[in-house]
Amino acid sequence: MNPINERCKSLENNFLPMKKTYPKSYNKEKTSPYTKTRVILMNGTEFESNWFMHQFARHCNEPEILQTLAIIRRQEQQQQKRISCLKPLNESILETTIAYEQLAIDLTATLAKNETDQTNIKALNFALLEDFDHLYRFANLLKTDKGIDADVLVGRYTEIMPGRPTVAEHRYPVDELKPHMNGEKAKLYSKLVAATITAAEQQTMNYYMNIAQWYKNDLGRKLYAEIAMIEEAHVTQYESLKDPTMTWLEQWLLHEYCECYLYYSMYEDESNEYIKKIWGEHFKMEVSHLKAVAKLLKKYEKKSYECVIGDGDFPKLLKLGSNKDYIRKVLANTVTLTADDMDYSEVKKLPNDHRYFDYQKALLDDGKKTPSHLVIEKAIERLGKDYRYQDSEHPVKELRNREQDNICIARSCK
């Protein structure tokens, strides 16, 4: 599939009538977990697109570009409103959160499994274990507060057990930064990986930042606030992978191409026929957007779209699914890593005066009052052990005890 070769409406004919921007919501009891994750992913993709275009507009004084930004931005706002309202009224904050974390886990693992760029792979695998742990923490909150088993919500496609403990994920901010790719030399798939995961993690960060104050008890509010800070760290890591030397127009073209790629992937993978039609309609809209930006790139920078996306043929499409074996392997091999400058290191190999330990001490003291830890302590107190869904024994020996939350592994209680 090559979106450049697809026929589409003119840009001015892509506005959605108001009745289409409020769709029928999915049935939370019957809908596939991966349909829910696709909805979240595309909601985040549209938010990222709108955020980018507003920033571009604030750094541009060319009337034709500003006008095109305004038109496309409004259309993508309509798409975002349509997607966000696919979520049903009876799906709670925590139930939606479980879907957010399942998306983070299975999207990250899927992208990493198909990636060849080692910098991207290491970044994906590193954050994967942290989102995996977030699912475990939120699942325990769901069990103790609502009596709901999260394994039902994830369709048992994703295991629920400790990853790299959230308490260990609080790092000095500059250590999140990683080497950026060379846009001229990087493979198209690697560019799409960085763009997609940045949008997805940013959406999660935004959701937690804005939802924390609406939770109904103090511990839940604190947990959302804590994990929102880790999601901010993930966004910092992932956005640093993107090539910052690309021009605004080149970046815009890549944004539109990424949306084409994702909508077509969602369309090909979707099991819900009603939502599949929406993905198809949005794909056609994005084709129009892509072609409009390609014309601007040609006119104002004398560059062809090929300099950003090659011939335009899609690489392997994104297909969300279970990644249990892959995650277990990454857990077993890398759970004790931490971010260290532009790379990653074993926590135990860091010098005693490393800024990681100073930051941990200043932020968390001994870690015993950290919300992500207290959630598990509460579950153990009420249930006799933590809540988990795992197909077999945890691959990391130190994380097998279900009656005590380990807050030293990957953190080194010095």
C-alpha positions, 0 to 999 in steps of 0.5 A, spaced: 500 500 500 502 506 498 498 512 500 501 517 495 497 513 489 491 513 493 485 517 490 482 522 495 477 528 496 480 535 495 482 538 502 476 542 503 471 536 502 474 533 508 470 536 514 465 531 517 458 533 519 457 534 526 452 528 526 459 523 524 463 526 530 459 523 535 459 515 534 456 509 537 460 507 543 463 500 543 460 495 548 465 494 553 463 487 555 463 484 548 469 488 544 476 486 543 481 488 548 485 490 542 479 494 539 480 498 545 487 499 544 486 501 537 481 507 539 486 509 544 492 509 540 489 513 534 486 518 539 493 519 541 495 520 534 490 525 533 492 529 539 500 529 537 498 531 530 494 537 533 499 539 538 505 539 532 500 543 528 499 548 533 506 549 535 508 549 527 503 555 526 506 559 532 513 558 528 511 560 521 509 566 518 507 564 511 500 565 509 498 559 505 502 554 510 498 557 516 491 556 512 493 549 510 495 548 517 488 551 520 484 546 515 487 540 516 488 541 524 480 542 524 479 536 520 484 532 525 480 535 531 474 532 528 477 525 527 479 526 535 473 527 537 470 522 533 475 517 536 474 519 543 467 518 544 467 511 541 469 510 549 462 508 552 459 512 558 459 506 563 467 504 562 470 507 568 477 511 569 480 505 572 478 500 566 480 505 561 487 505 564 488 498 564 487 498 556 492 504 556 497 500 559 495 494 555 496 498 549 503 501 552 505 494 553 503 490 547 504 496 542 512 497 545 513 489 544 510 489 537 514 495 535 521 492 538 520 485 535 520 488 528 525 493 529 532 493 527 535 500 529 538 498 536 537 505 539 530 504 538 530 497 540 533 498 547 529 504 548 523 500 547 525 494 551 527 499 557 520 502 557 516 496 556 518 493 563 516 500 566 509 500 563 508 492 564 509 494 572 504 500 571 499 495 569 500 491 575 500 497 580 493 499 576 490 492 576 491 491 584 488 498 585 482 496 581 482 489 585 482 493 591 477 499 590 472 495 585 473 488 586 474 487 578 479 482 575 483 486 570 485 479 567 478 479 564 479 486 561 485 484 557 482 478 555 488 474 558 492 476 552 497 480 557 500 477 563 499 482 569 505 481 574 511 486 577 516 489 572 521 493 573 518 496 580 515 503 579 519 506 585 525 504 581 523 508 575 524 515 578 531 518 575 534 524 574 531 527 568 537 528 563 538 520 563 532 519 559 535 523 553 538 518 548 541 519 541 537 521 536 536 518 529 539 521 522 533 522 518 536 521 512 539 514 513 534 511 518 529 506 515 522 508 514 520 503 519 524 506 525 522 513 523 515 511 524 516 507 530 519 513 534 513 517 531 508 512 533 511 510 540 512 518 542 504 519 540 502 513 544 506 515 550 504 522 550 497 520 550 498 516 556 501 522 560 496 527 558 490 522 560 494 521 567 496 528 568 488 530 567 485 524 570 489 524 577 484 529 581 478 526 579 479 519 582 475 518 588 480 516 593 487 519 596 491 513 594 488 512 587 490 520 586 497 519 588 498 513 584 496 516 577 500 522 579 506 518 580 505 514 574 504 520 570 511 522 572 514 516 569 510 517 563 513 524 562 520 520 562 518 516 557 515 521 552 522 525 554 526 518 552 522 517 545 521 524 543 529 524 543 530 519 538 526 523 533 531 527 528 530 534 530 534 537 524 528 535 520 525 542 517 518 543 520 515 541 513 519 535 513 516 533 520 509 535 518 509 530 512 512 525 516 506 526 521 501 525 516 504 519 513 505 516 520 497 517 520 496 514 514 500 508 516 497 507 522 489 508 520 491 503 514 494 498 519 488 499 524 483 498 518 486 492 516 487 489 523 480 491 526 475 486 528 469 491 529 466 492 523 463 499 525 469 502 527 473 498 521 469 503 517 471 509 521 478 507 520 477 507 513 474 513 512 480 517 516 485 513 512 482 517 506 482 523 509 489 523 511 491 521 504 488 528 502 492 531 508 499 527 506 498 530 499 497 537 501 503 537 505 507 534 500 505 540 495 507 545 500 514 541 501 515 541 494 513 549 493 517 552 499 523 547 500 524 545 493 524 537 496 520 531 494 516 527 499 521 522 497 526 525 501 522 523 508 518 517 506 522 514 500 517 511 495 511 511 500 510 504 500 508 502 507 513 497 511 510 492 515 503 494 518 502 494 525 498 488 528 497 489 535 497 482 539 499 478 545 507 478 546 507 474 553 514 470 551 517 476 548 516 480 555 518 474 559 525 474 555 526 482 556 524 481 563 529 476 565 534 479 561 534 487 563 529 488 569 535 491 573 537 496 568 537 503 569 538 509 564 545 512 565 546 518 560 545 516 553 545 509 554 543 504 560 547 501 565 546 495 571 544 499 577 549 495 581 554 498 577 553 505 578 558 509 583 555 511 589 555 518 588 551 517 581 545 522 580 540 517 580 541 515 587 541 523 589 534 524 586 531 517 589 533 520 596 530 527 595 524 524 591 522 518 595 527 517 601 527 510 602 521 508 598 516 505 603 511 511 602 511 511 595 504 510 592 506 505 587 508 501 593 503 502 598 498 500 592 501 493 593 501 493 600 494 495 601 492 489 596 496 484 600 493 486 606 486 485 604 487 479 599 493 476 603 497 476 597 498 481 591 493 480 585 496 477 578 495 474 572 501 469 570 501 463 565 507 460 569 512 462 575 515 469 574 521 469 570 525 473 575 526 470 582 526 476 586 519 478 584 516 471 585 514 473 592 506 475 592 506 477 600 511 482 599 513 488 594 520 488 592 522 495 592 530 494 592 531 490 585 533 495 579 533 500 585 539 497 589 537 499 596 544 503 598 
